[in-house]
């Protein structure tokens, strides 16, 4: 199909994005943090001077120095390299979980709202049951049942996050279903799949995107929590939560062991939350004026 | 003289001569009784409505809120959720085909292609997240076998027909970038995109300001003339009907109380309700005098009084009004009939 009329539309929307960014410094800060953490994780092989899993019992528990920027752990592994590689696990989990949960959750929610009646009731009560158990407890139970590994922890967190999206998407669907353009589409002969795809899902997207961005931070924290109690990534894989857990024993004398992975988690979670807030303000023109 | 009671007589009388030989009406609603079941009983929304629209004709339905005009329109496209209503008797035929018995799948092929509808709210009737052009081409491609490129050509031609100055630019615009009048034009373009034989316009100009109203109506008529589309215009505005429609049905409490050629009905309204509606128009009022209003309120459709539904608000009520009046043609104006015991005879003498 012949397209492209004026200057590249991609460029103009990028320019607009930048204009909005400049007006919300917190989001800019969040983006900076995320970029920093993601770059560090992505470029880990280049930045890390040591092999993250290389054991060197001769240099155990060394304080931060030029050779070991973040110090070393109890078996002499370089903490700087481990924090960099750990970011790959944690950020990966966060993005995967938020993405899977939002896609699965919003599709279920959308159809639940469109089909209605028995199916709707059934799905929503099921979601209520999931929501009635404290989410960390349920995640722990699921992860323990599946067996401790990072992948299983990921699945467990995804399952527990799904109901939030189902409820969100269903609520959106119920209100969008009554909009004039959905009725208009019906009068022009559109079928249900077309309405869900082009009208409901598209218009339900903004709050789901916001929830998703905010959830990445949550998921990282949850994965770290699971790692901390031993249900997430297993040794020797570098993972922030697990690193904090092993550093706990040395907290009083070797402060650097738990602190650097902790700061990494903190920065990533804050980054994603700031961006989530920023995205929400961007997508809600009424709030932006404040 | 007591005119014939059968509804057939009035149906035949209603056919307009100038459009001639095409015998099958595009829309033929025959003696339709429709109700919405509610707790202990039912809301009787339509009570024996008969409406015919011939090919290419522009017909108006007038009435106040709750008179059943929108239900009639929605039902003609079967857009009321199944299971929420009950048809007691009667039929709706679209070009001879029984709409009430068509499957939902068949209906989806009729809607948009064979009959289209435009709504009151142009501001919200377009999907805010899709470009206008995409919405038109989606519809065209749903009902025809045109390729994406051809559909685009066709959509741009349609927009140009809507007197939109820069159709290519509008094609790539989002609805929020357009004014209400512009959006209503897009809706009209959508409605005409597959050249339907019937267009139902449910108060298409209510949300627009007066100057735009007129433009939109002119545009509707122009397009309808060009494509041979019949229009069923639902409105509460007698002034719009008088400028726009060839024939008019006046509805009250779920029944047609008067019908005829617009000029006849406006010049010599026979039903006291129609007289009330026309009397309420500002242009018919004497300067300085308060506007006339019809006393009382629309009866509760769940609990209709026996006899004529207008009885409790009618200035002329008399003995026979405890019976439901059928539509009776006026003796000297055969195309013009009225459902009123008191005026059906009287009008003939004038």
Contacts between the chains, C-beta under 8 A, distances in Angstrom:
chain1	res1	chain2	res2	distance
A	1	B	148	5.4
A	1	B	149	6.3
A	1	B	152	7.3
A	2	B	149	7.5
A	5	B	168	7.4
A	5	B	172	6.7
A	179	B	124	6.0
A	180	B	119	6.0
A	180	B	121	4.9
A	180	B	124	4.0
A	180	B	125	4.4
A	181	B	124	6.3
A	181	B	125	5.5
A	181	B	126	5.6
A	181	B	127	4.6
A	181	B	128	7.6
A	183	B	79	7.5
A	183	B	119	7.4
A	183	B	125	7.9
A	184	B	117	7.9
A	184	B	119	6.3
A	184	B	125	4.5
A	184	B	126	7.5
A	184	B	187	7.4
A	184	B	190	7.9
A	185	B	127	7.6
A	186	B	79	6.3
A	186	B	111	7.2
A	187	B	77	5.9
A	187	B	79	6.1
A	187	B	111	5.7
A	187	B	112	7.0
A	187	B	116	6.9
A	187	B	117	4.2
A	187	B	119	8.0
A	188	B	111	6.1
A	188	B	112	3.5
A	188	B	116	6.6
A	188	B	139	5.2
A	188	B	142	7.6
A	188	B	190	6.6
A	189	B	107	7.8
A	189	B	108	4.6
A	189	B	109	6.4
A	189	B	110	7.2
A	189	B	111	3.8
A	189	B	112	3.6
A	189	B	113	6.5
A	189	B	139	7.9
A	189	B	142	6.3
A	189	B	143	6.7
A	190	B	108	7.4
A	190	B	112	7.8
A	190	B	142	7.0
A	191	B	108	5.8
A	194	B	138	8.0
A	194	B	142	7.8
A	198	B	127	7.0
A	198	B	130	6.8
A	198	B	138	7.2
A	199	B	127	5.6
A	202	B	127	7.2
A	202	B	129	4.5
A	202	B	130	7.1
A	203	B	127	7.1
A	203	B	128	6.9
A	203	B	129	5.6
A	205	B	129	7.8
